[in-house]
Amino acid sequence: MNPIKDDKTHIILTSRIRLARNLKDYPFTEVLKPDQEEEITKKVHDAIDSWPDTYTFYPLKQVSLLSRLHFVEQQWISPGMMERTDGASFFLREDKEVSIMVLEEDHLRLQAILPGLALEEAYQGLLQVERDLDKDLDFAYDRQYGYLTACPTNVGTGLRASVMVHLPALEISGLKSLKQSLTKMGLVLRGFHGEGSKSVGGIYQVSNEQTLGFTEQDYIRRLEKAVLEIVALEEAKRKELYFQEKIKLEDKVCRSFGILRNARILSYEEMCHCLSMIRLGIDLSIIKQENQLDIYETIFRLQNASLQIQKQARLDQESRDIYRADLCRRMMKEGF
């Protein structure tokens, strides 16, 4: 039996496109005056209100810290935006695939996240959002440099494209050479929540580091090609582990299975590691699911803030870990 799947959805989880834009005739966010923040927010609000799609508006100063943490965990806003509570806000589309951050590092951060390898689809959808905004707003643009942004690393296209991938086998063998190869290609391997974050459960973001010199479509094509090459490397490493170190691999998977099936206290980090090993075990037919278990969704759903939102109660660390272990035991009983 071939232990490697033909499709790539077991490794490629989501695709994200983010566009940074600023309004002409306004200073960058860091030096905006309160009345200018209100003007920008109102202009964006008025533009979005005229659209047929339904967006929910979240002014961060009116939102609890727990809810802001939940927004970050769900990747609707950036970690850096969580602290910008004075004038910052964001709009979330009803399907939760598109969010529009207002007064983050730039005046606007437009973001689309879709499942699987769907960079072009996410880009085209977000491009339509940008065009709709452009009907009412005047973006800061220079003929030579492109879109002007608060950070020089975003000047040009203002595009950050990224793909979330599950790389447990490459993580086991080491990612140093992969990171070096990506750097030479103008790409970077980041953690679960992007720049400055760590990997969670063997999940990484591969994204472009350059934004100037090529078109948006060029960056998307380069990233997609690199991601498919990474998938091939991960599949090869999985095959190597399966045929050369099968007993050790089975041991990692079965230990993880036992922990999630029986643990009474479970940290988020330990849960993610175990879920990663179980997902690898499922992909390699080491263990079999009775009912479909979305491990990626579970990693999102059982983060610290999101767990408390689900429980509808504020919990200390130990209480969170106890509740998380309880949910995982139920999940394992239903799924296997």
WOLINJO-V149542 format. One record per pair of residues at least 24 apart in sequence whose C-alpha atoms are under 7 Angstrom apart, sorted by sequence separation. I is the first residue (numbers start at 1). GAP is how many residues later the second one is. D is the distance in Angstrom with one decimal. If there is no record, write none. Layout:
BEGIN
[[I/GAP/D] [I/GAP/D]]
END
This chain:
BEGIN
[[61/24/4.7] [77/24/6.7] [186/24/5.9] [253/24/5.1] [60/25/5.1] [61/25/5.8] [252/25/6.7] [253/25/5.5] [272/27/6.3] [60/28/5.9] [253/28/5.8] [59/29/6.3] [60/29/5.2] [59/30/4.2] [58/31/5.4] [59/31/6.6] [171/31/6.5] [58/32/5.3] [57/33/6.0] [58/33/6.2] [57/34/4.6] [168/34/4.8] [56/35/5.4] [57/35/6.7] [167/35/5.3] [268/35/6.5] [55/36/5.8] [56/36/5.2] [166/36/5.6] [167/36/6.1] [250/36/6.8] [55/37/5.2] [56/37/6.4] [166/37/4.5] [55/38/4.3] [165/38/5.6] [166/38/6.5] [54/39/5.9] [55/39/5.8] [164/39/6.7] [165/39/5.4] [54/40/5.6] [164/40/5.6] [165/40/6.3] [164/41/4.5] [163/42/5.4] [164/42/6.6] [293/42/6.0] [106/43/6.4] [162/43/6.0] [163/43/5.3] [291/43/7.0] [292/43/6.5] [106/44/5.9] [162/44/5.3] [163/44/6.6] [291/44/4.7] [105/45/6.6] [162/45/4.1] [290/45/5.4] [291/45/6.7] [161/46/5.4] [162/46/6.9] [289/46/5.8] [290/46/4.9] [160/47/6.7] [161/47/6.1] [289/47/5.0] [160/48/6.1] [37/50/6.1] [159/52/6.1] [158/53/6.1] [157/54/5.5] [267/54/5.2] [156/55/5.6] [157/55/6.3] [266/55/4.7] [155/56/6.3] [156/56/4.5] [265/56/5.1] [266/56/6.3] [154/57/5.7] [155/57/6.3] [159/57/6.7] [265/57/4.5] [153/58/6.8] [157/58/7.0] [264/58/5.9] [266/58/6.2] [157/59/6.2] [161/59/6.6] [266/59/5.0] [265/60/5.4] [41/61/6.8] [264/61/5.3] [263/62/5.9] [264/62/6.7] [170/64/5.8] [169/65/6.1] [167/67/6.2] [170/67/6.4] [261/67/7.0] [262/67/6.3] [169/68/5.8] [260/68/5.8] [261/68/4.8] [169/69/5.5] [200/69/7.0] [260/69/6.0] [201/71/4.4] [261/71/5.8] [200/72/6.2] [201/72/4.5] [260/72/6.9] [29/74/5.9] [201/74/6.9] [202/74/6.3] [201/75/5.0] [29/76/6.1] [29/77/5.9] [28/78/6.5] [29/78/6.0] [28/79/7.0] [22/84/5.9] [23/84/6.7] [21/85/6.4] [22/85/4.8] [20/86/6.4] [21/86/6.3] [22/86/6.0] [47/86/6.3] [21/87/5.1] [20/88/5.9] [21/88/6.4] [20/89/4.7] [47/89/6.2] [19/90/5.7] [20/90/6.6] [18/91/6.6] [19/91/5.1] [18/92/5.4] [19/92/6.5] [18/93/4.3] [17/94/5.6] [18/94/6.6] [17/95/5.4] [16/96/5.6] [17/96/6.7] [16/97/4.4] [15/98/5.6] [16/98/6.5] [14/99/6.7] [15/99/5.4] [14/100/5.6] [15/100/6.2] [14/101/4.2] [15/101/6.2] [119/101/6.6] [13/102/6.0] [14/102/4.6] [15/102/5.7] [17/102/6.9] [13/103/5.0] [14/103/6.3] [15/103/5.6] [16/103/6.7] [12/104/5.6] [15/104/5.5] [12/105/6.3] [17/105/6.2] [16/106/6.8] [17/106/5.9] [9/107/6.0] [168/108/6.8] [23/114/6.9] [24/114/5.7] [23/115/5.6] [24/115/5.2] [23/116/4.5] [24/116/4.3] [22/117/5.5] [23/117/5.3] [21/118/6.5] [22/118/5.5] [28/122/6.0] [21/126/6.8] [22/126/6.9] [22/127/6.5] [21/128/6.6] [20/129/6.8] [21/137/6.9] [20/138/4.8] [19/139/5.3] [20/139/6.6] [19/140/4.8] [18/141/5.7] [19/141/6.5] [18/142/5.1] [17/143/5.9] [18/143/6.3] [17/144/4.6] [16/145/5.7] [17/145/6.5] [16/146/5.2] [15/147/5.9] [16/147/6.2] [15/148/4.5] [14/149/5.7] [15/149/6.3] [14/150/5.1] [13/151/5.3] [12/152/6.1] [13/152/5.6] [12/153/4.6] [11/154/5.4] [12/154/6.6] [11/155/4.9] [11/156/7.0] [11/220/6.7] [74/226/6.6] [73/227/6.9] [73/230/6.9] [4/231/6.7] [4/235/7.0] [70/235/5.1] [69/236/5.9] [70/236/5.2] [66/239/5.9] [4/280/6.3] [3/281/4.7] [3/282/6.5]]
END
